[in-house]
Amino acid sequence: SFPGGRRDPADGDAVATALRETREELGVAVAPASVWGQLRTLPDRHGMTVAPVVANLGPLEALTLNPNPDEVEEVFTLPLAHLLREENQGYTHFRTASGYGYTLPVFLNGPHKVWGLTAIITELTLELLLPGRY
């Protein structure tokens, strides 16, 4: 999943929360000027509202990640080229006890499967950054 968490009283807005959570979870300080914008808010499965924030962190090779072991088990990245290959894209179908069904995107990568809210945010980001290619 992406860095995230509840808004603290000291956070001015969703962007401030995202920047703080990224610093706390990954040890990466993101400058407010690097923020490209915010995607539409989404509900999570617990009824909370998630406000995805998109920022440019620069070249991956230039980043020094220092994940917080209390919050992060593993860090991995996926190149855009990988996400755009059809063989790495799929959908998962869910059915609730009441019979209601829904479909969510999934992205495959060896031992990792990106699904759920993370896949939805990934898909929205790809649609925004690469219209017509995804």
N, C-alpha and C positions, 0 to 999 in steps of 0.2 A: 504494500500500500504506500501511498505518498505520506510525507510528513503531515501531521495534523493533530488537532486536539481542540479542546474547548477554549473559548475566548476568555481571557483573564480580564478582570476589571481595568487593569492598566493598559490593555490593548485598545487602541483608538478605533480600529475597524477590522474587517476580515483580512485585509492585507497585512496589517501589523501582527495579527495572530499567526498568519502563515509564515511570516518572516521569523517570528520568535520561535515557532515550533520547528522550523527548519534548522535554526541555530541550536536549539535544545536537543533535537533528535539526531542530527547528522553532523553537528559541529561546523556548519557552513553559515557564514554571515553573508546574507544577501542584501545588497543595497536597495533601498526603495526605488531608485532610478532604474534598476534592472527589471522591475515588474512591468510586464506587458499588459496585464489586465486581469479581469476576473470572469470566469465562466458563469453560466447561470447556476443558481443554487439547486441542490439536489437533496432529496430526503434519503437518509440511510435507513437500514432495517430496524433501527431502534426509535425512529421517529424524530431524530435530530436533523437539523438542516446543515448541509455541507456546502461551503462556499469555496470552490476551487480557484486558486490563484496561479496564474502562469507567469513565470519569470525566466529570463535568460541568465544562466549561470556561467556562460562562457564555455571555453573548451573543457571537456571532461578531464583531459590530461592535466589541466592546470588546477583542478580542485583537489584539496586535501580533505578527505572525509574523516571525521572522528566520531563514529556512531556511538550513541549512548547505549551501553549494554543492557540497561534497565528497560529500554524502550524499543531497541532495534536488534533483531536476531541476525539479520543478514541484509546486505546491500547488493543489488545488482542493477545493471542498466541494460537497456535495449536500444540499439540504433534505429533511427527512423527507417532505414532500408529494410531491416528485419521486420518491423511492424507493418510495412507496406506489402510484404510478400503474402500472397493469398494463402499459401500453405501454412502460414503462421497465424492465420485469422480463423475464427470460428464463432459459433454461438452455442450457448447452453440454454436448454429449455427447462423451465421450472413449472411445477404445478402445486398449488396450495391445497390444503385439506378441503376447501370449499369448491375445488374444481377450477378455480381461476388459474390460468396459465400465463406465463410471460417468458420472454426471451431476452437474454443479455449477451453482450459480446464477450469473447474470450481470446486471449493472445497466448500462443504457445512458444516456449523457449526452453528446450531441453528439460531439465528438472523443474523448471519454473512454469507455472501457469498463472497468467494475469487474468483475474476474473472479478466478478462483483462490481462494487463501486469503483475500484481502481481501474477496471477495464472500461467502465462507462466514461470516466474522466479521461482516460487515454483516447477513447474513440472521439469524444467531443473535441479534444485538443488536436487530433489528426484532422478532423473535419475543418477546424478553424485554420490550422497552419497549411494544410495541403488540399484546398478545395479542388475537386475534380480528379485528384489522384488517389484519394481514399474513399 
